[in-house]
Amino acid sequence: MMANSPADILVELENAVATCPLDRCARILEGILQLLTGSCDRSQELLANVVDGVLLRLTERVEARALVRLGVALAELKVAPPQTSRRLASHDDPDVACPVLRNSQALSTSELETIAISSGERQQLAIAARAFIEPPLTEALIGRGGRAVHLALISNAGARLSDAAYAAIIEKCVSDDELTKALALRPGTPDAVVRKLLSASPSPNVRAEPRAPSVSPPQAPTPTVPKLPSAAAYSSARPEIVALNRIGKLNDSTVNRFAIRGETANLFTALSVLSGTPIEIVEHVMTDDDCEGLVMACRASRLNWQTTLAILSNRSGTRLSFAERERAQHLFETLLLSTSQWTVRWGEIAANAQGNGCGKHGARAGVSR
Protein backbone atom coordinates (compact mmCIF):
# COMPACT_ATOMS: atom_id res chain seq x y z
CA MET A 1 0.00 0.00 0.00
CA MET A 2 1.38 3.40 -0.99
CA ALA A 3 1.49 5.92 1.91
CA ASN A 4 -0.17 9.27 1.46
CA SER A 5 2.11 12.33 1.30
CA PRO A 6 1.98 14.91 4.14
CA ALA A 7 0.42 17.40 1.71
CA ASP A 8 -2.36 14.94 0.85
CA ILE A 9 -2.96 14.30 4.55
CA LEU A 10 -3.26 18.02 5.24
CA VAL A 11 -5.74 18.45 2.38
CA GLU A 12 -7.88 15.63 3.73
CA LEU A 13 -7.68 17.06 7.24
CA GLU A 14 -8.70 20.53 6.05
CA ASN A 15 -11.63 19.05 4.12
CA ALA A 16 -12.69 17.11 7.20
CA VAL A 17 -12.52 20.26 9.34
CA ALA A 18 -14.68 22.12 6.84
CA THR A 19 -17.54 19.65 7.25
CA CYS A 20 -17.23 18.27 10.79
CA PRO A 21 -19.48 19.42 13.69
CA LEU A 22 -18.38 22.46 15.66
CA ASP A 23 -17.81 20.51 18.87
CA ARG A 24 -15.44 18.20 17.01
CA CYS A 25 -13.57 21.23 15.62
CA ALA A 26 -12.98 22.37 19.18
CA ARG A 27 -11.57 18.93 20.09
CA ILE A 28 -9.27 19.00 17.06
CA LEU A 29 -8.06 22.46 18.02
CA GLU A 30 -7.35 21.26 21.55
CA GLY A 31 -5.39 18.30 20.21
CA ILE A 32 -3.25 20.49 17.95
CA LEU A 33 -2.56 22.85 20.84
CA GLN A 34 -1.32 19.93 22.93
CA LEU A 35 0.86 18.85 20.02
CA LEU A 36 2.40 22.31 19.66
CA THR A 37 2.99 23.02 23.33
CA GLY A 38 4.41 19.55 23.98
CA SER A 39 6.74 19.41 20.98
CA CYS A 40 10.03 20.24 22.70
CA ASP A 41 11.72 17.21 21.16
CA ARG A 42 10.51 17.94 17.61
CA SER A 43 11.38 20.57 15.04
CA GLN A 44 9.05 23.33 16.20
CA GLU A 45 9.42 25.40 13.04
CA LEU A 46 8.47 22.45 10.82
CA LEU A 47 5.55 21.52 13.04
CA ALA A 48 4.28 25.10 13.23
CA ASN A 49 4.26 25.42 9.45
CA VAL A 50 2.58 22.04 9.00
CA VAL A 51 -0.37 22.79 11.28
CA ASP A 52 -0.70 26.46 10.28
CA GLY A 53 -3.25 25.86 7.50
CA VAL A 54 -5.38 23.59 9.65
CA LEU A 55 -5.38 26.09 12.50
CA LEU A 56 -6.46 28.84 10.11
CA ARG A 57 -9.45 26.76 9.04
CA LEU A 58 -10.28 25.93 12.65
CA THR A 59 -10.24 29.60 13.72
CA GLU A 60 -13.23 30.12 11.40
CA ARG A 61 -15.28 27.42 13.11
CA VAL A 62 -14.71 27.72 16.85
CA GLU A 63 -16.06 30.10 19.49
CA ALA A 64 -14.25 33.19 20.72
CA ARG A 65 -13.27 31.59 24.04
CA ALA A 66 -11.42 28.87 22.13
CA LEU A 67 -9.61 31.55 20.14
CA VAL A 68 -8.60 33.31 23.36
CA ARG A 69 -7.05 30.08 24.63
CA LEU A 70 -5.35 29.54 21.30
CA GLY A 71 -3.92 33.07 21.31
CA VAL A 72 -2.55 32.73 24.84
CA ALA A 73 -0.90 29.41 23.96
CA LEU A 74 0.62 30.56 20.67
CA ALA A 75 1.90 33.81 22.20
CA GLU A 76 4.14 31.84 24.57
CA LEU A 77 5.77 29.72 21.86
CA LYS A 78 9.21 30.65 20.56
CA VAL A 79 8.14 29.37 17.14
CA ALA A 80 4.42 29.70 16.38
CA PRO A 81 2.29 29.20 13.25
CA PRO A 82 2.82 32.55 11.49
CA GLN A 83 -0.44 32.95 9.56
CA THR A 84 -2.57 31.92 12.50
CA SER A 85 -0.68 34.31 14.78
CA ARG A 86 -1.28 37.19 12.37
CA ARG A 87 -4.98 36.40 12.11
CA LEU A 88 -5.40 36.28 15.89
CA ALA A 89 -3.40 39.50 16.33
CA SER A 90 -5.72 41.26 13.85
CA HIS A 91 -8.90 39.91 15.47
CA ASP A 92 -11.57 42.48 16.33
CA ASP A 93 -11.98 41.03 19.83
CA PRO A 94 -9.25 42.50 22.09
CA ASP A 95 -9.40 39.43 24.34
CA VAL A 96 -8.27 37.33 21.39
CA ALA A 97 -5.74 39.77 19.94
CA CYS A 98 -4.02 41.24 23.02
CA PRO A 99 -2.11 38.17 24.27
CA VAL A 100 -0.60 37.69 20.81
CA LEU A 101 0.16 41.39 20.36
CA ARG A 102 1.83 41.57 23.75
CA ASN A 103 4.05 38.49 23.59
CA SER A 104 4.19 36.72 20.22
CA GLN A 105 7.55 36.54 18.48
CA ALA A 106 5.88 35.50 15.23
CA LEU A 107 4.85 39.08 14.39
CA SER A 108 7.19 41.39 12.50
CA THR A 109 7.62 45.09 13.27
CA SER A 110 5.83 46.08 10.06
CA GLU A 111 2.87 43.82 10.89
CA LEU A 112 2.64 45.33 14.36
CA GLU A 113 2.79 48.83 12.86
CA THR A 114 -0.17 48.04 10.60
CA ILE A 115 -2.19 46.74 13.53
CA ALA A 116 -1.21 49.69 15.75
CA ILE A 117 -2.46 52.16 13.14
CA SER A 118 -5.81 50.45 12.58
CA SER A 119 -6.70 48.97 15.99
CA GLY A 120 -8.23 50.27 19.20
CA GLU A 121 -6.61 51.42 22.42
CA ARG A 122 -6.53 48.01 24.13
CA GLN A 123 -4.60 46.52 21.24
CA GLN A 124 -2.25 49.52 21.17
CA LEU A 125 -1.61 49.18 24.92
CA ALA A 126 -0.81 45.50 24.43
CA ILE A 127 1.76 46.38 21.76
CA ALA A 128 3.18 49.14 23.99
CA ALA A 129 3.80 46.50 26.69
CA ARG A 130 6.03 44.28 24.50
CA ALA A 131 9.45 43.47 25.92
CA PHE A 132 11.22 45.18 23.02
CA ILE A 133 9.83 47.77 20.61
CA GLU A 134 11.73 49.04 17.57
CA PRO A 135 11.76 52.83 16.90
CA PRO A 136 9.41 52.68 13.84
CA LEU A 137 6.77 50.89 15.91
CA THR A 138 7.25 53.35 18.78
CA GLU A 139 6.70 56.25 16.40
CA ALA A 140 3.55 54.62 15.00
CA LEU A 141 2.12 54.15 18.49
CA ILE A 142 2.90 57.74 19.44
CA GLY A 143 1.30 59.02 16.26
CA ARG A 144 -1.92 56.97 16.54
CA GLY A 145 -2.23 56.24 20.25
CA GLY A 146 -3.77 58.30 23.00
CA ARG A 147 -2.42 59.52 26.32
CA ALA A 148 -2.58 56.09 27.99
CA VAL A 149 -0.51 54.59 25.17
CA HIS A 150 2.07 57.38 25.44
CA LEU A 151 2.44 56.83 29.19
CA ALA A 152 2.75 53.07 28.66
CA LEU A 153 5.53 53.58 26.12
CA ILE A 154 7.44 56.00 28.33
CA SER A 155 7.28 53.59 31.27
CA ASN A 156 8.47 50.66 29.11
CA ALA A 157 12.26 50.48 29.27
CA GLY A 158 12.23 48.18 26.23
CA ALA A 159 10.65 50.82 23.97
CA ARG A 160 13.35 52.51 21.91
CA LEU A 161 12.65 56.20 21.38
CA SER A 162 14.09 57.89 18.30
CA ASP A 163 14.66 61.63 17.90
CA ALA A 164 11.36 61.80 16.02
CA ALA A 165 9.57 59.99 18.86
CA TYR A 166 11.01 62.37 21.45
CA ALA A 167 9.96 65.36 19.35
CA ALA A 168 6.41 64.02 18.99
CA ILE A 169 6.05 63.37 22.72
CA ILE A 170 7.46 66.78 23.66
CA GLU A 171 4.68 68.40 21.60
CA LYS A 172 2.10 66.47 23.61
CA CYS A 173 3.80 67.35 26.92
CA VAL A 174 3.02 71.05 26.49
CA SER A 175 -0.47 70.57 27.91
CA ASP A 176 0.09 67.43 30.01
CA ASP A 177 2.02 67.67 33.28
CA GLU A 178 1.87 63.93 34.02
CA LEU A 179 3.29 63.08 30.60
CA THR A 180 6.04 65.66 31.12
CA LYS A 181 6.93 64.20 34.50
CA ALA A 182 7.01 60.63 33.16
CA LEU A 183 9.32 61.55 30.28
CA ALA A 184 11.62 63.64 32.48
CA LEU A 185 12.03 60.80 34.98
CA ARG A 186 12.40 58.06 32.36
CA PRO A 187 15.85 56.44 32.64
CA GLY A 188 17.93 57.35 29.62
CA THR A 189 16.04 60.50 28.63
CA PRO A 190 18.75 62.74 27.11
CA ASP A 191 19.58 66.01 28.86
CA ALA A 192 18.71 67.87 25.66
CA VAL A 193 15.17 66.46 25.81
CA VAL A 194 14.81 67.50 29.47
CA ARG A 195 15.89 71.04 28.54
CA LYS A 196 13.28 71.14 25.78
CA LEU A 197 10.66 70.04 28.28
CA LEU A 198 11.69 72.85 30.59
CA SER A 199 11.50 75.45 27.84
CA ALA A 200 8.44 74.15 25.98
CA SER A 201 6.08 73.22 28.82
CA PRO A 202 4.33 75.38 31.38
CA SER A 203 5.27 75.04 35.03
CA PRO A 204 3.54 71.90 36.30
CA ASN A 205 1.37 71.88 39.37
CA VAL A 206 3.43 69.72 41.68
CA ARG A 207 0.95 68.02 43.98
CA ALA A 208 1.79 69.04 47.52
CA GLU A 209 2.15 66.34 50.13
CA PRO A 210 1.56 67.02 53.82
CA ARG A 211 4.39 69.30 54.86
CA ALA A 212 6.04 69.98 58.13
CA PRO A 213 6.00 73.54 59.40
CA SER A 214 9.19 75.29 58.45
CA VAL A 215 11.07 77.66 60.68
CA SER A 216 11.58 81.08 59.14
CA PRO A 217 15.28 81.86 59.00
CA PRO A 218 16.50 84.94 60.82
CA GLN A 219 17.49 87.98 58.86
CA ALA A 220 21.14 87.73 57.86
CA PRO A 221 23.51 89.62 55.62
CA THR A 222 23.24 88.72 51.96
CA PRO A 223 25.78 85.94 51.26
CA THR A 224 28.45 86.37 48.64
CA VAL A 225 27.30 84.92 45.33
CA PRO A 226 29.82 82.30 44.18
CA LYS A 227 31.45 82.80 40.81
CA LEU A 228 29.99 80.42 38.25
CA PRO A 229 32.34 78.14 36.32
CA SER A 230 32.97 78.84 32.65
CA ALA A 231 31.79 76.62 29.82
CA ALA A 232 35.38 75.48 29.34
CA ALA A 233 35.60 74.47 33.00
CA TYR A 234 32.43 72.39 32.68
CA SER A 235 33.72 70.73 29.50
CA SER A 236 36.94 69.83 31.27
CA ALA A 237 35.20 68.51 34.40
CA ARG A 238 32.41 66.48 32.85
CA PRO A 239 34.39 63.52 31.39
CA GLU A 240 36.03 62.80 34.76
CA ILE A 241 32.74 63.17 36.66
CA VAL A 242 30.88 60.86 34.28
CA ALA A 243 33.70 58.31 34.51
CA LEU A 244 33.64 58.40 38.32
CA ASN A 245 29.86 57.92 38.29
CA ARG A 246 30.13 54.99 35.89
CA ILE A 247 32.48 53.07 38.20
CA GLY A 248 30.52 53.98 41.35
CA LYS A 249 33.07 56.40 42.82
CA LEU A 250 31.03 59.58 42.50
CA ASN A 251 30.00 59.26 46.14
CA ASP A 252 29.70 61.35 49.30
CA SER A 253 33.44 61.30 49.94
CA THR A 254 34.25 62.58 46.46
CA VAL A 255 31.57 65.28 46.42
CA ASN A 256 32.51 66.37 49.94
CA ARG A 257 36.09 66.84 48.77
CA PHE A 258 34.92 68.97 45.82
CA ALA A 259 32.96 71.22 48.19
CA ILE A 260 35.74 71.65 50.77
CA ARG A 261 38.42 72.33 48.16
CA GLY A 262 36.22 74.80 46.31
CA GLU A 263 36.34 72.79 43.06
CA THR A 264 33.23 74.51 41.79
CA ALA A 265 33.10 73.06 38.26
CA ASN A 266 33.52 69.52 39.61
CA LEU A 267 30.93 70.11 42.34
CA PHE A 268 28.29 71.60 40.03
CA THR A 269 28.83 68.88 37.43
CA ALA A 270 28.65 66.15 40.07
CA LEU A 271 25.29 67.44 41.34
CA SER A 272 24.02 67.64 37.75
CA VAL A 273 25.05 64.04 36.98
CA LEU A 274 23.83 62.57 40.28
CA SER A 275 20.45 64.33 40.30
CA GLY A 276 19.84 64.11 36.55
CA THR A 277 19.15 67.82 36.23
CA PRO A 278 20.62 70.31 33.73
CA ILE A 279 23.62 72.30 34.91
CA GLU A 280 21.60 75.54 34.68
CA ILE A 281 19.31 74.32 37.46
CA VAL A 282 22.31 73.43 39.64
CA GLU A 283 23.70 76.93 39.10
CA HIS A 284 20.35 78.40 40.11
CA VAL A 285 20.05 76.52 43.40
CA MET A 286 23.70 77.10 44.27
CA THR A 287 23.33 80.87 43.90
CA ASP A 288 19.85 81.20 45.40
CA ASP A 289 19.64 83.04 48.73
CA ASP A 290 17.31 80.36 50.08
CA CYS A 291 18.82 76.96 50.85
CA GLU A 292 15.71 74.89 50.04
CA GLY A 293 16.51 74.29 46.40
CA LEU A 294 20.09 73.24 47.13
CA VAL A 295 19.02 70.91 49.94
CA MET A 296 16.52 69.33 47.57
CA ALA A 297 19.18 68.92 44.86
CA CYS A 298 21.49 67.20 47.36
CA ARG A 299 18.66 64.94 48.52
CA ALA A 300 17.84 64.07 44.89
CA SER A 301 21.53 63.20 44.39
CA ARG A 302 21.32 60.67 47.27
CA LEU A 303 24.00 62.54 49.22
CA ASN A 304 24.05 62.25 53.01
CA TRP A 305 23.54 65.12 55.42
CA GLN A 306 27.26 65.66 56.17
CA THR A 307 28.01 66.13 52.46
CA THR A 308 25.00 68.42 52.09
CA LEU A 309 26.19 70.50 55.05
CA ALA A 310 29.67 70.78 53.52
CA ILE A 311 28.17 72.08 50.28
CA LEU A 312 25.96 74.58 52.13
CA SER A 313 28.84 75.77 54.28
CA ASN A 314 31.30 76.30 51.46
CA ARG A 315 29.12 77.76 48.73
CA SER A 316 29.32 81.39 49.96
CA GLY A 317 32.40 81.47 52.16
CA THR A 318 30.34 82.19 55.29
CA ARG A 319 29.47 79.80 58.11
CA LEU A 320 25.80 78.88 58.54
CA SER A 321 24.13 80.15 61.67
CA PHE A 322 22.73 77.62 64.10
CA ALA A 323 19.14 78.43 63.04
CA GLU A 324 20.00 78.11 59.35
CA ARG A 325 21.70 74.78 59.93
CA GLU A 326 18.76 73.44 61.96
CA ARG A 327 16.30 74.52 59.31
CA ALA A 328 18.36 72.99 56.48
CA GLN A 329 18.73 69.69 58.35
CA HIS A 330 15.00 69.59 59.06
CA LEU A 331 14.29 70.07 55.34
CA PHE A 332 16.80 67.39 54.38
CA GLU A 333 15.37 64.80 56.77
CA THR A 334 11.74 65.40 55.80
CA LEU A 335 12.11 65.64 52.02
CA LEU A 336 10.90 62.66 50.01
CA LEU A 337 13.58 61.28 47.68
CA SER A 338 11.18 60.67 44.78
CA THR A 339 9.64 64.13 45.01
CA SER A 340 13.07 65.73 45.29
CA GLN A 341 14.28 63.94 42.17
CA TRP A 342 11.20 65.00 40.24
CA THR A 343 11.20 68.61 41.42
CA VAL A 344 14.86 69.35 40.68
CA ARG A 345 14.44 67.99 37.15
CA TRP A 346 11.14 69.68 36.54
CA GLY A 347 9.05 71.76 38.91
CA GLU A 348 9.19 74.91 40.93
CA ILE A 349 13.00 75.03 40.97
CA ALA A 350 13.17 74.61 37.21
CA ALA A 351 10.46 77.21 36.77
CA ASN A 352 12.46 79.68 38.84
CA ALA A 353 15.55 79.02 36.74
CA GLN A 354 13.54 79.79 33.62
CA GLY A 355 12.50 83.14 35.08
CA ASN A 356 8.81 82.35 35.49
CA GLY A 357 8.70 84.13 38.84
CA CYS A 358 6.89 81.38 40.65
CA GLY A 359 8.49 82.16 44.02
CA LYS A 360 11.16 80.35 45.93
CA HIS A 361 9.11 78.36 48.34
CA GLY A 362 7.40 75.91 45.99
CA ALA A 363 10.10 73.39 46.79
CA ARG A 364 8.39 72.71 50.09
CA ALA A 365 5.85 70.67 48.15
CA GLY A 366 8.25 67.73 48.59
CA VAL A 367 8.26 67.85 52.40
CA SER A 368 6.44 65.23 54.42
CA ARG A 369 5.81 64.77 58.08
Disulfide bonds with the S-S distance in Angstrom:
none
